């Protein structure tokens, strides 16, 4: 087997949901190329619409070892965001092959863009954005939004609840690796916009279709509890397109952003991320 690049996962390190994954990815990339879209956010939104109706399935990345899991047929909230990034980035690069998609997926999912063991996966969104920004993949624009503020929080949910993670429960060495990465996020400053401001006209105008949005949570040790993308209706009202664990499918939430956020008492507000060019 040949590697996709000198540092990329080889085919033997990939795990597919089914034989149709590569065909479906090639079909999507061909559609994206034919769309003529060259704006990153527009491509993210385009691909989000193509994936509407995809079943929600949790924990598709987990297993006895770490694989570069490629699964276009089953998505959770984070794997949806990673999938949309990889599809849009591949299209912006002028490529239409699933192999190029796999390279971009690895780049956004793993620390330094290289898959290693379980600890190399970017589990926390704060870690995810810091690492991806350093490599020119994504940028956080939360601080630039109207009414943005900052909270300080220690991010250590995984080590504090290691019994919830099979990869950590009986592996002290892996747990030590996760704790080592968490050290960098003690008293971490998290920019966010409080959900009480998300119906504000200036905030809604600043949000762009195809923005990645993270829901900031009050859960101790955790920064973001859910991910999706922003879409807008003809009035300019913002909605979330996500892989919903409630509806069990990729969908556009029926409630506008503010009302959608109000459904969760633990949701404090939002963080917003965009693809870098």
Secondary structure, DSSP 8 states (H G I E B T S, - for coil): --BSSTTS-BGGGEEESSTHHHHHHHHHHHHHHHHT---HHHHHHHHHHHTTT-EE-S-TT-SSS--EEE-SSEE-HHHHHHHHHHHHHHHHTT---HHHHHHHHHHHHBGGG---SGGGB--SHHHHHHHHHHTTSEEE-GGGSTTEEEEEE---HHHHTGGG-HHHHT-HHHHHHHHHHHGGGTTEEEEEEEGGGTT-HHHHHH--TT-EEEEEE-STT-SEEEEEEEEE-TT--EEEEEEETTTTEEEE-SS-HHHHHHT-TTEEEEEEEEE--
